[in-house]
């Protein structure tokens, strides 16, 4: 388990990964060399990757859909491979409570989504529920505010 100070530093990194270590040092009163060492350590065991959050609608992807899929055991490896390689799939999660996968897809429009579901329907799908994302209220906010870090 990380110390509260480490969690606060990690929270600053999460909130703005592009912030300079000098500016973070001023905010946290931690020397730049210590922040550099902590960042390198975090990158080996805590930070999975540095990434950018994109506004997909501004790129013309107006439809976001979450699909819950219940899949025949025989077809699980094949559909997982298909989903992992599909460019429209943003995230895939293994879930429980009667379903196997939760898939988040990003599409330009309903026709684009329909083409995707036609491809999925080639597999043995025992159950499927679709949830259309209407608006994003909060995303990637956990541990992004240093003032809200608790142990």
N, C-alpha and C positions, 0 to 999 in steps of 0.2 A: 504494500500500500504506500502511496506517495504521501509526503507531508503536505500540510496545508499550504505552505509556501511554494512547494513544487506544483501543486494543483493551481495556484494563482498564476504562476508563471506559465503553465500549460494553457490556462484559460486565455492569457494574453496572446499566446501563439495562435490559439484557435480563433480568437476574435479577429486577428489581423496578421495573417502569415507573412505579409509583405512588409510589416513594420520593421524598421531597423533595430538592431540590438541596442544601439545607443539610445533610441527613444524609449525602448522597453526598460532600459537601465534607469532612465530618469523616472519612469512611472513606478517602478518596483523597488528602487534603491538597491538593486542587485548589480554587482559589477558586470561589465560587458563580457569579460572572460568567463565568468561563472555562467552567464546566460548562454554563451556559445557552447560550453561544455554540456550544459543541461539539454540544449537543443539537440546536440549530437547523440546524447544518451537516449532522449525521448524518441529520436528517429530510429533507433535500433530496436526499441521494445514497446513503445506506446503509440507513436504517430505512424499510421499506416501509409499515408501519402499526403502530399500537399496538392491541393486542387482548387479550382475556381467554381463558384456557384453561378450558373448561367440562367438568364431569363429566356427560356425557350420560346416564349411567345414573340419576343422581339426578333427571333430568327425564323418566324413563320410556322412554328410548331404549336398550333393552337389547341391541341387536344392531348390531355394527359389522362391515362386510364390505369387503374389498378385492377388486376384480374386475380381472383382466387381460383386455383385449379385443383381439382381432385383427379389424379391420374392413375390409370391401371398400372400396377407394379411392373408389369412387363415392359411398358413404354416409358417408365421414368427416366432411365439413362438417355434414351433417344430425345425426349422432349427437353431435358435439361441441356443437352448438347446443342440442340437447335436454339434454345433461348439464350444460352451463353454467347452464341455466335451472331445472334440477330442484332442488327444495328438500331432497331427501334426500341430495344429493351434497355432501360436505364438501370434497373435494380431487380434482383431476384432474392427472395427470402424463403427458406423452408419454414413452414408453419404447422400448426396442429388444429384440433377441433374439427376434424372431418375434411380438411383440405390439406394438400401437400405443399403447394407453392403460392406465394404472393408475388406477382410480376407487375412492375411499374413500366408502362410503355409510353413513349412520346411520339405523337403523330401529327402530321400536318392538318388532317381533316378526317371526317368519318369514313370516307372512301379508303383512305390510307389504312385506317384501323380495321376496316372490313377485310381488306386484303391480308392483313396480318392474322386476323381470326380465322380466315379460310385456311391459312397454312397450319395454324394450331389444330384445327378440326381434323387434320389428317391423322392425328394421334388418337389414342384411346383415352378420351377425356370423359370421366365419369360424372364430373360436376364442374360448373363454371359460373362464377358471379363476376359481374363487371361493375366497377365504381368509377364514375367520371369525376375527375378533380375539377371543381368549379373555380376555386380560388385558394391560393396558398396563404395561410395566416401566419405560419411560423415554420422555418426550416433550418435545421442544423443550429439550433439555439442552445442545446445542452452544453454547459460548461463554457459558453462563449462570453459570459459576463463575469469578470474577476470579482466583482462585488457580491456575486451570488454563489461563490464556491463555498461548499461546506464539507466537513469530513464526517 
